[in-house]
Amino acid sequence: MTYKGLTTIMRETSAAYAQEDTAKEYMNNELNILEQQKTDIINTICMPAARVLESVIEKWQDSYVGASQTINPGGANWSGNTSIGWEYRSPISHSKSDLNETTVFGDPLTPSSVRDNWTIEQWKIWNKSGSGAGASWTRLDSSSDALMSSVAFSDLTDAILTSLGFSSDTALSKLQEYIDQWDMGIEWLHAKPSEFSPFADTKTTITDNPYAGNSRTFGVIFQIESISQGRSTLDTNTAFKKKLAGKWDQLLA
């Protein structure tokens, strides 16, 4: 390549990074719009549905704990004439690791999170030894905690909702509407195309995102990630072109 040819390329490069700055400004505007859209979907679609289901779990769990039970200083609940202590656990009061659960409950940033697959569980965590004034309670090692019983969302009925103090506005049919609303919001956030292994024809299995599939590019989080990657690439390219343009006289001397 001739000196003149290199000079032309470098001058064009110098002008090109100004255009890239304009492109990055456009990307930044798009990212701001998408971030606001993400916030709006979470706050206006997902979380109202989440709060309704959380209130159901809280009241149902409280109904099992009951005012007649004694609360042990360690947090266990038991009837006065039994030899074991237990506590009731739910996604509202405990983490997934403390429950007999495989799904995440109610996290809009987790694509596999659900609102209609949860349990309220009774766990044995204390043993009583002795009786009367000499009785003592021993906290089990957490690995020895034993699931005694549980109820699930699928066990919920309109009669139970009424007994918990909910009005007809919180019937099962209405809860399903909130669950559908949650699912729509989660899909809108997390839809993404199926990914492919580099230099291979087979698809990479996405096990943690049920909303991934062919041509599904409308997911807001996917769009944010894609534009952010493009923005990062431009930053790298522009930095080099600015360096090149600033040294072209020196390089061709």
C-alpha positions as a Markdown table, in Angstrom:
| # | Residue | x | y | z |
|---|---|---|---|---|
| 1 | Met | 0.0 | 0.0 | 0.0 |
| 2 | Thr | 1.3 | 3.5 | -0.9 |
| 3 | Tyr | 2.0 | 6.4 | 1.5 |
| 4 | Lys | -1.0 | 8.2 | -0.1 |
| 5 | Gly | -3.2 | 5.2 | 0.4 |
| 6 | Leu | -2.3 | 4.9 | 4.1 |
| 7 | Thr | -2.8 | 8.7 | 4.5 |
| 8 | Thr | -6.3 | 8.5 | 3.1 |
| 9 | Ile | -7.2 | 5.6 | 5.4 |
| 10 | Met | -6.0 | 7.4 | 8.5 |
| 11 | Arg | -7.8 | 10.6 | 7.6 |
| 12 | Glu | -11.0 | 8.6 | 7.1 |
| 13 | Thr | -10.4 | 6.8 | 10.4 |
| 14 | Ser | -10.1 | 10.2 | 12.1 |
| 15 | Ala | -13.4 | 11.3 | 10.8 |
| 16 | Ala | -15.0 | 7.9 | 11.5 |
| 17 | Tyr | -14.6 | 8.0 | 15.3 |
| 18 | Ala | -16.8 | 11.1 | 15.4 |
| 19 | Gln | -19.6 | 9.2 | 13.7 |
| 20 | Glu | -19.1 | 6.4 | 16.3 |
| 21 | Asp | -19.5 | 8.9 | 19.1 |
| 22 | Thr | -22.8 | 9.8 | 17.5 |
| 23 | Ala | -23.8 | 6.1 | 17.4 |
| 24 | Lys | -22.8 | 5.7 | 21.0 |
| 25 | Glu | -25.0 | 8.6 | 22.0 |
| 26 | Tyr | -27.9 | 7.0 | 20.2 |
| 27 | Met | -27.2 | 3.7 | 22.0 |
| 28 | Asn | -27.1 | 5.5 | 25.4 |
| 29 | Asn | -30.5 | 7.0 | 24.7 |
| 30 | Glu | -31.9 | 3.6 | 23.8 |
| 31 | Leu | -30.4 | 2.0 | 26.9 |
| 32 | Asn | -32.0 | 4.7 | 29.1 |
| 33 | Ile | -35.4 | 4.0 | 27.4 |
| 34 | Leu | -35.0 | 0.2 | 27.9 |
| 35 | Glu | -33.9 | 0.6 | 31.5 |
| 36 | Gln | -37.0 | 2.7 | 32.2 |
| 37 | Gln | -39.2 | 0.1 | 30.4 |
| 38 | Lys | -37.7 | -2.6 | 32.6 |
| 39 | Thr | -38.4 | -0.7 | 35.7 |
| 40 | Asp | -42.0 | 0.0 | 34.6 |
| 41 | Ile | -42.7 | -3.7 | 33.8 |
| 42 | Ile | -41.4 | -4.8 | 37.2 |
| 43 | Asn | -43.3 | -2.1 | 39.1 |
| 44 | Thr | -46.6 | -2.0 | 37.2 |
| 45 | Ile | -47.0 | -5.6 | 36.0 |
| 46 | Cys | -44.9 | -8.0 | 38.0 |
| 47 | Met | -44.9 | -6.7 | 41.6 |
| 48 | Pro | -48.6 | -5.9 | 42.0 |
| 49 | Ala | -49.2 | -9.6 | 41.2 |
| 50 | Ala | -46.4 | -10.6 | 43.5 |
| 51 | Arg | -47.8 | -8.7 | 46.5 |
| 52 | Val | -51.2 | -10.3 | 46.2 |
| 53 | Leu | -49.8 | -13.8 | 46.3 |
| 54 | Glu | -47.4 | -12.9 | 49.1 |
| 55 | Ser | -50.4 | -11.7 | 51.2 |
| 56 | Val | -52.1 | -15.0 | 50.7 |
| 57 | Ile | -49.0 | -17.0 | 51.8 |
| 58 | Glu | -48.5 | -14.8 | 54.8 |
| 59 | Lys | -52.1 | -15.2 | 56.1 |
| 60 | Trp | -52.1 | -18.9 | 55.3 |
| 61 | Gln | -48.8 | -19.4 | 57.1 |
| 62 | Asp | -50.0 | -17.4 | 60.1 |
| 63 | Ser | -53.1 | -19.5 | 60.3 |
| 64 | Tyr | -51.0 | -22.6 | 60.8 |
| 65 | Val | -48.7 | -21.0 | 63.4 |
| 66 | Gly | -51.8 | -20.0 | 65.4 |
| 67 | Ala | -52.1 | -17.9 | 68.6 |
| 68 | Ser | -52.5 | -21.0 | 70.8 |
| 69 | Gln | -49.0 | -22.2 | 70.0 |
| 70 | Thr | -46.0 | -21.4 | 72.2 |
| 71 | Ile | -43.2 | -19.6 | 70.6 |
| 72 | Asn | -39.8 | -21.0 | 71.6 |
| 73 | Pro | -37.0 | -18.4 | 71.9 |
| 74 | Gly | -35.3 | -20.2 | 69.0 |
| 75 | Gly | -38.4 | -19.6 | 66.9 |
| 76 | Ala | -40.0 | -23.0 | 66.9 |
| 77 | Asn | -43.7 | -23.6 | 67.4 |
| 78 | Trp | -45.2 | -26.5 | 69.2 |
| 79 | Ser | -48.2 | -27.7 | 71.1 |
| 80 | Gly | -47.7 | -28.0 | 74.9 |
| 81 | Asn | -48.0 | -31.8 | 75.1 |
| 82 | Thr | -45.7 | -32.8 | 72.3 |
| 83 | Ser | -42.1 | -33.8 | 72.4 |
| 84 | Ile | -41.0 | -32.1 | 69.3 |
| 85 | Gly | -40.7 | -28.5 | 68.2 |
| 86 | Trp | -41.4 | -27.2 | 64.7 |
| 87 | Glu | -41.6 | -24.1 | 62.6 |
| 88 | Tyr | -43.6 | -23.2 | 59.5 |
| 89 | Arg | -41.6 | -22.1 | 56.5 |
| 90 | Ser | -42.7 | -20.5 | 53.3 |
| 91 | Pro | -41.0 | -18.5 | 50.5 |
| 92 | Ile | -42.0 | -15.3 | 52.5 |
| 93 | Ser | -40.2 | -16.3 | 55.7 |
| 94 | His | -37.4 | -18.5 | 54.5 |
| 95 | Ser | -35.0 | -18.9 | 51.6 |
| 96 | Lys | -35.2 | -21.6 | 49.0 |
| 97 | Ser | -32.3 | -23.5 | 50.7 |
| 98 | Asp | -34.5 | -23.9 | 53.8 |
| 99 | Leu | -37.4 | -25.3 | 51.9 |
| 100 | Asn | -38.2 | -28.4 | 50.0 |
| 101 | Glu | -38.4 | -26.3 | 46.8 |
| 102 | Thr | -36.6 | -26.3 | 43.5 |
| 103 | Thr | -38.0 | -23.0 | 42.1 |
| 104 | Val | -37.4 | -19.4 | 43.0 |
| 105 | Phe | -40.5 | -17.6 | 44.2 |
| 106 | Gly | -41.3 | -14.1 | 43.0 |
| 107 | Asp | -38.0 | -12.7 | 41.8 |
| 108 | Pro | -38.7 | -10.7 | 38.6 |
| 109 | Leu | -35.0 | -10.7 | 37.6 |
| 110 | Thr | -34.9 | -14.6 | 37.6 |
| 111 | Pro | -36.5 | -15.9 | 34.4 |
| 112 | Ser | -37.5 | -19.2 | 36.0 |
| 113 | Ser | -39.2 | -17.6 | 39.0 |
| 114 | Val | -42.8 | -18.4 | 39.6 |
| 115 | Arg | -45.9 | -17.3 | 41.5 |
| 116 | Asp | -48.0 | -20.5 | 41.5 |
| 117 | Asn | -45.5 | -23.2 | 42.6 |
| 118 | Trp | -44.9 | -22.7 | 46.3 |
| 119 | Thr | -45.5 | -24.5 | 49.6 |
| 120 | Ile | -46.0 | -23.8 | 53.3 |
| 121 | Glu | -44.0 | -26.4 | 55.1 |
| 122 | Gln | -43.9 | -27.7 | 58.7 |
| 123 | Trp | -40.4 | -28.6 | 59.7 |
| 124 | Lys | -39.3 | -30.5 | 62.8 |
| 125 | Ile | -36.3 | -28.6 | 64.2 |
| 126 | Trp | -36.4 | -29.2 | 68.0 |
| 127 | Asn | -36.5 | -32.3 | 70.3 |
| 128 | Lys | -37.8 | -32.3 | 73.8 |
| 129 | Ser | -36.2 | -34.3 | 76.6 |
| 130 | Gly | -37.5 | -34.8 | 80.1 |
| 131 | Ser | -40.8 | -33.5 | 81.4 |
| 132 | Gly | -42.2 | -30.8 | 83.7 |
| 133 | Ala | -39.7 | -28.3 | 85.2 |
| 134 | Gly | -36.8 | -30.5 | 84.1 |
| 135 | Ala | -37.8 | -30.6 | 80.4 |
| 136 | Ser | -35.3 | -29.1 | 77.9 |
| 137 | Trp | -35.3 | -28.5 | 74.2 |
| 138 | Thr | -32.5 | -29.3 | 71.9 |
| 139 | Arg | -32.1 | -27.6 | 68.5 |
| 140 | Leu | -31.4 | -30.2 | 65.8 |
| 141 | Asp | -28.5 | -29.8 | 63.5 |
| 142 | Ser | -29.9 | -28.1 | 60.4 |
| 143 | Ser | -29.0 | -31.1 | 58.3 |
| 144 | Ser | -31.3 | -33.2 | 60.6 |
| 145 | Asp | -34.3 | -30.9 | 60.1 |
| 146 | Ala | -37.2 | -33.0 | 58.9 |
| 147 | Leu | -40.2 | -32.0 | 56.8 |
| 148 | Met | -43.4 | -33.1 | 58.6 |
| 149 | Ser | -46.1 | -31.8 | 56.3 |
| 150 | Ser | -46.8 | -29.2 | 53.7 |
| 151 | Val | -49.6 | -27.5 | 51.7 |
| 152 | Ala | -49.1 | -26.1 | 48.2 |
| 153 | Phe | -50.7 | -23.5 | 46.0 |
| 154 | Ser | -52.6 | -26.3 | 44.4 |
| 155 | Asp | -54.3 | -27.1 | 47.7 |
| 156 | Leu | -55.7 | -23.5 | 48.0 |
| 157 | Thr | -59.4 | -23.2 | 47.6 |
| 158 | Asp | -61.9 | -20.4 | 47.6 |
| 159 | Ala | -63.2 | -21.7 | 51.0 |
| 160 | Ile | -59.6 | -21.4 | 52.4 |
| 161 | Leu | -59.3 | -17.9 | 51.0 |
| 162 | Thr | -62.6 | -16.9 | 52.7 |
| 163 | Ser | -61.5 | -18.4 | 56.0 |
| 164 | Leu | -58.3 | -16.3 | 55.8 |
| 165 | Gly | -60.3 | -13.2 | 55.5 |
| 166 | Phe | -60.1 | -12.5 | 51.8 |
| 167 | Ser | -63.0 | -11.0 | 49.9 |
| 168 | Ser | -64.4 | -12.4 | 46.7 |
| 169 | Asp | -62.0 | -10.1 | 44.9 |
| 170 | Thr | -59.3 | -12.5 | 45.9 |
| 171 | Ala | -61.0 | -15.7 | 44.6 |
| 172 | Leu | -58.9 | -18.4 | 42.9 |
| 173 | Ser | -60.0 | -17.1 | 39.5 |
| 174 | Lys | -58.7 | -13.6 | 40.4 |
| 175 | Leu | -55.4 | -15.0 | 41.7 |
| 176 | Gln | -55.0 | -16.8 | 38.3 |
| 177 | Glu | -55.4 | -13.4 | 36.6 |
| 178 | Tyr | -52.5 | -12.1 | 38.8 |
| 179 | Ile | -50.4 | -15.1 | 38.0 |
| 180 | Asp | -51.1 | -14.6 | 34.3 |
| 181 | Gln | -50.1 | -11.0 | 34.7 |
| 182 | Trp | -46.8 | -12.0 | 36.4 |
| 183 | Asp | -46.0 | -14.6 | 33.7 |
| 184 | Met | -46.6 | -12.0 | 30.9 |
| 185 | Gly | -44.3 | -9.5 | 32.6 |
| 186 | Ile | -41.6 | -12.1 | 33.2 |
| 187 | Glu | -41.8 | -13.2 | 29.5 |
| 188 | Trp | -41.6 | -9.6 | 28.4 |
| 189 | Leu | -38.4 | -9.1 | 30.5 |
| 190 | His | -36.6 | -12.4 | 29.8 |
| 191 | Ala | -37.5 | -13.6 | 26.3 |
| 192 | Lys | -34.3 | -14.1 | 24.2 |
| 193 | Pro | -33.2 | -16.1 | 21.2 |
| 194 | Ser | -31.8 | -19.6 | 21.6 |
| 195 | Glu | -28.0 | -19.5 | 21.8 |
| 196 | Phe | -25.6 | -21.4 | 19.7 |
| 197 | Ser | -22.2 | -22.9 | 20.5 |
| 198 | Pro | -19.4 | -21.1 | 18.7 |
| 199 | Phe | -18.4 | -22.8 | 15.3 |
| 200 | Ala | -21.1 | -25.5 | 15.8 |
| 201 | Asp | -24.5 | -26.2 | 14.4 |
| 202 | Thr | -26.2 | -27.3 | 17.7 |
| 203 | Lys | -28.0 | -25.0 | 20.0 |
| 204 | Thr | -26.8 | -24.4 | 23.5 |
| 205 | Thr | -29.5 | -25.5 | 25.9 |
| 206 | Ile | -30.7 | -22.7 | 28.2 |
| 207 | Thr | -32.0 | -24.5 | 31.2 |
| 208 | Asp | -32.6 | -21.5 | 33.4 |
| 209 | Asn | -34.8 | -19.5 | 31.0 |
| 210 | Pro | -38.1 | -21.0 | 29.9 |
| 211 | Tyr | -38.7 | -17.9 | 27.6 |
| 212 | Ala | -35.8 | -18.5 | 25.3 |
| 213 | Gly | -36.5 | -19.7 | 21.8 |
| 214 | Asn | -36.2 | -19.1 | 18.1 |
| 215 | Ser | -36.4 | -15.4 | 17.0 |
| 216 | Arg | -37.4 | -14.2 | 20.5 |
| 217 | Thr | -35.6 | -10.9 | 20.5 |
| 218 | Phe | -38.3 | -8.8 | 22.2 |
| 219 | Gly | -37.1 | -9.4 | 25.8 |
| 220 | Val | -36.2 | -6.1 | 27.4 |
| 221 | Ile | -33.2 | -7.5 | 29.3 |
| 222 | Phe | -31.9 | -9.2 | 26.1 |
| 223 | Gln | -32.1 | -5.9 | 24.3 |
| 224 | Ile | -30.3 | -4.1 | 27.1 |
| 225 | Glu | -27.5 | -6.8 | 27.0 |
| 226 | Ser | -27.2 | -6.6 | 23.2 |
| 227 | Ile | -27.0 | -2.8 | 23.0 |
| 228 | Ser | -24.6 | -2.8 | 26.0 |
| 229 | Gln | -22.3 | -5.3 | 24.2 |
| 230 | Gly | -22.4 | -3.1 | 21.0 |
| 231 | Arg | -21.6 | -0.1 | 23.1 |
| 232 | Ser | -18.6 | -1.8 | 24.6 |
| 233 | Thr | -17.4 | -2.9 | 21.2 |
| 234 | Leu | -17.6 | 0.7 | 19.9 |
| 235 | Asp | -15.7 | 2.0 | 22.9 |
| 236 | Thr | -12.9 | -0.4 | 22.1 |
| 237 | Asn | -12.8 | 0.4 | 18.4 |
| 238 | Thr | -13.1 | 4.1 | 18.9 |
| 239 | Ala | -10.2 | 4.1 | 21.5 |
| 240 | Phe | -7.9 | 2.5 | 18.9 |
| 241 | Lys | -9.0 | 4.8 | 16.0 |
| 242 | Lys | -8.4 | 7.9 | 18.1 |
| 243 | Lys | -5.0 | 6.5 | 19.0 |
| 244 | Leu | -4.3 | 5.8 | 15.4 |
| 245 | Ala | -5.5 | 9.2 | 14.2 |
| 246 | Gly | -3.5 | 11.0 | 16.8 |
| 247 | Lys | -0.3 | 9.3 | 15.6 |
| 248 | Trp | -0.7 | 9.1 | 11.8 |
| 249 | Asp | 1.8 | 11.8 | 11.0 |
| 250 | Gln | 4.4 | 10.2 | 13.2 |
| 251 | Leu | 3.7 | 6.7 | 11.8 |
| 252 | Leu | 4.1 | 7.8 | 8.2 |
| 253 | Ala | 7.1 | 10.0 | 8.7 |
